[in-house]
Amino acid sequence: MPRRPRLEVPGACYHVIARGNRQAAIFHDDLDHRHFLRRLEAYRRRYSFSLYAYVLMTNHVHLLVETAESPLHKIMHGVQFTYAQYYNRRYETAGHLFQGRYRAILCDRDTYLLELVRYIHLNPARTQAGLDPWCYPWSSHAAYMGRPSPVTVETSFVLRQFAPRLGQARRAYLAFLANGLAQADQPWYEDAGGQRVLGGEEVIRKAVRMLAPDRGAAGSATEVPFDSLLRAVAGACGVTPANLLQPDRRRDMVNPRAMLVFLAREWSRLRNDDRGRRLRRDPSMISRLYARYADGRNRSIEAKISQLLRPDPITT
């Protein structure tokens, strides 16, 4: 199966996870940690990206970065490739150090930045029993507390979200972390599964436009009437229009309804509340369905829907 193209948007915020090949260790001692962070700082200077948080665990890395003009894949290739060279020389090994492609989740900074900083800084406590996140030496938590850091971390933007004065902001930040540590899990994030976008619908739409700027109907002056779209989606998916509009939770209807929600926005120009009213779903559910389909569009079924909409077909 071909790889899905990355969602890369200039000036976007990403949560990046890079794991060791077959879950093997990528750091064995302090020297390894320091070398990785030196490489990270070198590429931060070269490509001028902002680093909001990081943590280095034994077999994986979490980074929270905001790119500038240079794409994320160029940044990560440089960091991973040069660290792997160092690792293979030092330990006299060969082959892949990291497990396939790193995972990159496009994030809505305004909505999720604080939660992601907390998630990353609490990772030592959540993944390895006995590790104290307040004292763990290989995370950016120290930078948030004003201690020296081998990497330049953009702490001021995050701390200003808590309070205007630095002392107050740090106390509020610590309370925010402590509250997260008391929680049993992180359902808002861990339930995302294979999701590539974490954010509101406008963030997702921007990513879709960057990924497929020639998507056809979304850039056309012709809007598809919703009733026509409803019948075409139902016909292409082998269901009835009534099935799509039912307020039930049938699992076999999730994908057809997600497609209808997405195309109703892109081809029929319906706003979130309009789609919610027609499909009898609340706005948050409409946004989740939109994100679900945007993350894995079925172009072959879209082409079939386009044929069913003739004489004004949609080209994608």
C-alpha positions as CSV (number, residue, x, y, z in Angstrom):
1,M,0.0,0.0,0.0
2,P,1.5,3.4,-0.9
3,R,2.3,5.8,1.8
4,R,-0.1,8.6,2.5
5,P,1.4,12.0,1.7
6,R,2.3,14.1,4.6
7,L,0.2,17.1,5.7
8,E,2.9,19.8,5.7
9,V,1.8,23.4,6.0
10,P,4.3,26.3,6.3
11,G,4.1,28.0,9.7
12,A,2.2,25.1,11.2
13,C,2.6,23.4,14.6
14,Y,3.4,19.7,14.8
15,H,3.6,17.0,17.4
16,V,6.3,14.7,16.2
17,I,7.0,11.2,17.5
18,A,10.1,9.3,16.4
19,R,10.6,5.7,17.7
20,G,13.5,3.3,17.6
21,N,13.4,0.5,15.1
22,R,11.4,-2.4,16.5
23,Q,11.0,-0.4,19.7
24,A,14.7,-0.7,20.4
25,A,16.6,1.8,22.5
26,I,18.0,4.9,20.7
27,F,19.6,6.4,23.8
28,H,21.9,4.4,26.1
29,D,23.6,7.1,28.2
30,D,23.9,10.9,28.8
31,L,26.3,11.3,25.9
32,D,23.7,10.0,23.5
33,H,21.0,12.4,24.8
34,R,23.4,15.3,24.6
35,H,24.4,14.5,21.1
36,F,20.8,14.3,19.9
37,L,20.0,17.6,21.5
38,R,23.0,19.3,19.9
39,R,21.8,18.0,16.5
40,L,18.3,19.4,17.3
41,E,19.7,22.8,18.2
42,A,21.9,22.9,15.1
43,Y,18.9,22.3,12.8
44,R,16.8,24.7,14.8
45,R,19.3,27.4,14.0
46,R,19.6,26.3,10.3
47,Y,15.9,26.2,9.6
48,S,14.6,28.7,12.1
49,F,11.8,26.6,13.5
50,S,10.3,27.2,17.0
51,L,10.6,24.4,19.6
52,Y,7.8,24.5,22.2
53,A,8.6,21.2,24.0
54,Y,10.6,18.0,23.8
55,V,11.3,14.8,25.7
56,L,13.8,12.1,25.0
57,M,12.8,8.6,26.3
58,T,14.9,5.5,26.0
59,N,13.3,4.3,22.7
60,H,11.4,7.3,21.4
61,V,11.3,11.1,21.1
62,H,8.5,13.6,21.3
63,L,8.9,17.1,19.8
64,L,6.5,20.0,19.5
65,V,7.6,22.3,16.8
66,E,6.3,25.2,14.7
67,T,7.9,25.4,11.2
68,A,8.9,28.5,9.3
69,E,9.5,28.3,5.6
70,S,11.5,25.0,5.7
71,P,9.3,21.9,5.6
72,L,9.2,19.6,8.5
73,H,10.5,16.6,6.5
74,K,13.7,18.5,5.8
75,I,14.2,19.3,9.5
76,M,13.5,15.7,10.7
77,H,15.6,14.1,8.0
78,G,18.6,16.2,9.1
79,V,18.2,15.5,12.8
80,Q,17.5,11.8,12.4
81,F,20.1,11.1,9.7
82,T,23.0,12.8,11.5
83,Y,22.1,11.3,14.8
84,A,21.9,7.8,13.2
85,Q,25.3,8.3,11.7
86,Y,26.7,9.2,15.2
87,Y,25.0,6.2,16.8
88,N,26.2,3.7,14.2
89,R,29.8,4.9,14.5
90,R,29.7,4.9,18.2
91,Y,28.2,1.5,18.6
92,E,29.6,-0.1,15.4
93,T,26.2,-1.0,14.1
94,A,24.5,-0.6,10.7
95,G,21.0,-0.4,9.4
96,H,18.0,1.7,10.4
97,L,18.0,3.2,13.9
98,F,14.5,4.7,13.7
99,Q,11.3,2.8,13.0
100,G,10.1,3.8,9.5
101,R,8.8,7.3,9.1
102,Y,8.3,9.6,12.1
103,R,4.8,10.4,13.0
104,A,3.7,14.0,12.6
105,I,0.4,15.3,13.8
106,L,-0.7,18.8,12.5
107,C,-2.0,20.7,15.5
108,D,-4.2,23.7,16.1
109,R,-1.8,25.7,18.2
110,D,-4.5,28.0,19.7
111,T,-6.5,25.0,21.0
112,Y,-4.0,22.3,21.8
113,L,-0.6,23.8,22.5
114,L,-0.9,23.8,26.3
115,E,-2.3,20.3,26.4
116,L,0.5,19.0,24.2
117,V,3.2,20.7,26.3
118,R,1.8,19.0,29.3
119,Y,1.4,15.7,27.6
120,I,5.1,15.7,26.5
121,H,6.5,16.9,29.9
122,L,4.5,14.2,31.7
123,N,5.6,11.4,29.3
124,P,8.3,10.1,31.7
125,A,5.7,9.5,34.4
126,R,3.2,7.9,32.1
127,T,5.5,5.6,30.2
128,Q,8.1,4.4,32.7
129,A,7.1,3.8,36.3
130,G,9.3,5.6,38.8
131,L,10.5,8.5,36.6
132,D,9.9,11.9,38.1
133,P,8.8,14.4,35.4
134,W,9.8,17.3,37.6
135,C,13.4,16.2,37.7
136,Y,13.7,14.2,34.5
137,P,16.8,15.7,32.8
138,W,16.0,15.1,29.1
139,S,12.9,17.1,28.7
140,S,12.2,20.8,28.1
141,H,10.5,21.2,31.5
142,A,13.8,22.5,32.9
143,A,13.7,25.4,30.4
144,Y,10.2,26.3,31.5
145,M,11.5,26.6,35.1
146,G,14.3,28.9,34.0
147,R,17.1,26.3,34.2
148,P,19.8,26.0,31.4
149,S,18.8,24.0,28.3
150,P,21.0,22.7,25.5
151,V,18.3,23.6,23.1
152,T,16.5,26.9,22.7
153,V,12.9,26.4,23.7
154,E,10.2,28.9,23.0
155,T,8.8,29.1,26.6
156,S,7.6,32.7,26.7
157,F,4.6,32.1,24.4
158,V,3.3,29.2,26.5
159,L,3.9,30.8,29.9
160,R,2.1,34.0,28.8
161,Q,-1.0,31.9,28.4
162,F,-1.0,31.3,32.2
163,A,-0.2,34.8,33.5
164,P,1.5,38.0,32.5
165,R,4.2,37.9,35.2
166,L,6.9,35.2,35.0
167,G,6.7,34.0,38.6
168,Q,2.9,33.7,38.5
169,A,3.0,32.0,35.1
170,R,5.5,29.3,36.3
171,R,3.4,28.6,39.4
172,A,0.2,28.3,37.2
173,Y,2.2,26.1,34.7
174,L,3.3,23.7,37.6
175,A,-0.3,23.5,38.8
176,F,-1.4,22.7,35.3
177,L,1.1,19.8,35.1
178,A,0.2,18.5,38.5
179,N,-3.5,18.5,37.5
180,G,-2.6,16.4,34.4
181,L,-0.5,14.0,36.5
182,A,-3.5,13.4,38.7
183,Q,-5.6,12.4,35.7
184,A,-5.8,8.7,35.0
185,D,-5.4,9.1,31.2
186,Q,-5.5,11.6,28.4
187,P,-8.6,10.7,26.4
188,W,-8.7,13.9,24.5
189,Y,-5.4,13.0,22.8
190,E,-4.8,9.3,23.0
191,D,-8.2,8.5,21.4
192,A,-7.0,10.3,18.3
193,G,-5.5,7.0,17.1
194,G,-4.0,7.3,13.6
195,Q,-5.3,10.8,13.2
196,R,-2.9,13.2,11.3
197,V,-4.7,16.4,12.3
198,L,-5.5,17.6,15.8
199,G,-7.7,20.7,15.6
200,G,-10.7,22.5,14.4
201,E,-12.2,22.3,10.9
202,E,-10.4,25.4,9.5
203,V,-7.0,23.9,10.4
204,I,-8.0,20.7,8.6
205,R,-9.3,22.5,5.6
206,K,-6.1,24.4,5.3
207,A,-4.1,21.1,5.3
208,V,-6.4,19.6,2.7
209,R,-5.9,22.6,0.4
210,M,-2.2,22.3,0.8
211,L,-2.3,18.6,0.1
212,A,-4.6,18.7,-2.9
213,P,-4.9,22.3,-4.2
214,D,-6.5,21.0,-7.5
215,R,-9.4,19.2,-5.8
216,G,-11.8,20.4,-8.4
217,A,-15.3,21.2,-7.1
218,A,-14.1,23.0,-4.0
219,G,-12.5,25.5,-6.3
220,S,-15.4,25.7,-8.8
221,A,-18.0,28.4,-9.0
222,T,-20.7,25.7,-9.1
223,E,-22.2,24.6,-5.8
224,V,-23.8,21.2,-5.7
225,P,-27.3,21.2,-4.2
226,F,-27.3,19.3,-0.9
227,D,-30.2,17.1,-1.9
228,S,-28.4,16.1,-5.1
229,L,-25.2,15.4,-3.2
230,L,-27.2,13.3,-0.7
231,R,-28.7,11.1,-3.4
232,A,-25.3,10.7,-5.1
233,V,-23.4,9.8,-2.0
234,A,-26.1,7.3,-1.0
235,G,-26.1,5.7,-4.5
236,A,-22.3,5.5,-4.6
237,C,-22.1,3.9,-1.1
238,G,-25.0,1.5,-1.7
239,V,-27.3,2.9,1.0
240,T,-30.4,5.1,1.0
241,P,-30.6,8.8,1.7
242,A,-32.7,8.0,4.7
243,N,-29.9,5.8,6.1
244,L,-27.5,8.8,5.9
245,L,-29.8,11.1,7.7
246,Q,-30.8,8.8,10.6
247,P,-29.6,9.9,14.0
248,D,-28.5,6.4,14.9
249,R,-24.9,5.2,15.6
250,R,-24.6,2.3,13.1
251,R,-21.0,1.5,12.6
252,D,-21.5,0.7,8.9
253,M,-22.8,4.2,8.3
254,V,-19.9,6.1,9.9
255,N,-17.7,6.3,6.7
256,P,-20.6,7.2,4.3
257,R,-21.8,9.9,6.7
258,A,-18.2,11.2,7.2
259,M,-17.9,11.5,3.4
260,L,-21.3,13.3,3.2
261,V,-20.2,15.8,5.9
262,F,-16.9,16.5,4.1
263,L,-18.4,16.9,0.6
264,A,-21.3,19.0,1.9
265,R,-18.7,21.5,3.0
266,E,-16.4,21.2,0.0
267,W,-18.9,20.8,-2.8
268,S,-22.1,22.3,-1.4
269,R,-20.5,25.0,0.7
270,L,-22.6,24.2,3.8
271,R,-21.5,25.6,7.1
272,N,-21.0,23.5,10.2
273,D,-24.4,24.4,11.7
274,D,-26.2,23.8,8.4
275,R,-24.7,20.3,8.1
276,G,-25.5,19.5,11.7
277,R,-29.1,20.5,11.2
278,R,-29.5,18.4,8.1
279,L,-27.8,15.4,9.5
280,R,-29.2,15.8,13.0
281,R,-25.8,15.9,14.6
282,D,-24.2,18.4,17.0
283,P,-21.4,20.7,15.7
284,S,-18.7,18.7,17.5
285,M,-19.7,15.5,15.9
286,I,-19.8,17.2,12.5
287,S,-16.3,18.4,13.0
288,R,-15.1,14.9,14.0
289,L,-16.7,13.3,11.0
290,Y,-15.1,15.9,8.7
291,A,-11.7,15.2,10.2
292,R,-12.2,11.5,9.9
293,Y,-12.8,11.7,6.2
294,A,-10.3,14.4,5.4
295,D,-7.6,12.2,6.9
296,G,-8.3,9.4,4.3
297,R,-10.3,10.5,1.3
298,N,-11.7,7.8,-1.0
299,R,-11.0,9.3,-4.4
300,S,-12.5,6.4,-6.3
301,I,-15.9,6.8,-4.6
302,E,-15.7,10.5,-5.1
303,A,-15.2,9.9,-8.8
304,K,-18.3,7.7,-8.8
305,I,-20.3,10.4,-7.0
306,S,-19.1,12.9,-9.6
307,Q,-20.5,10.7,-12.4
308,L,-23.8,10.4,-10.6
309,L,-24.0,14.2,-10.4
310,R,-23.8,14.7,-14.2
311,P,-24.5,16.8,-16.3
312,D,-22.4,18.9,-13.8
313,P,-19.7,16.4,-12.8
314,I,-17.2,17.1,-10.2
315,T,-13.6,16.6,-11.3
316,T,-11.0,15.8,-8.6
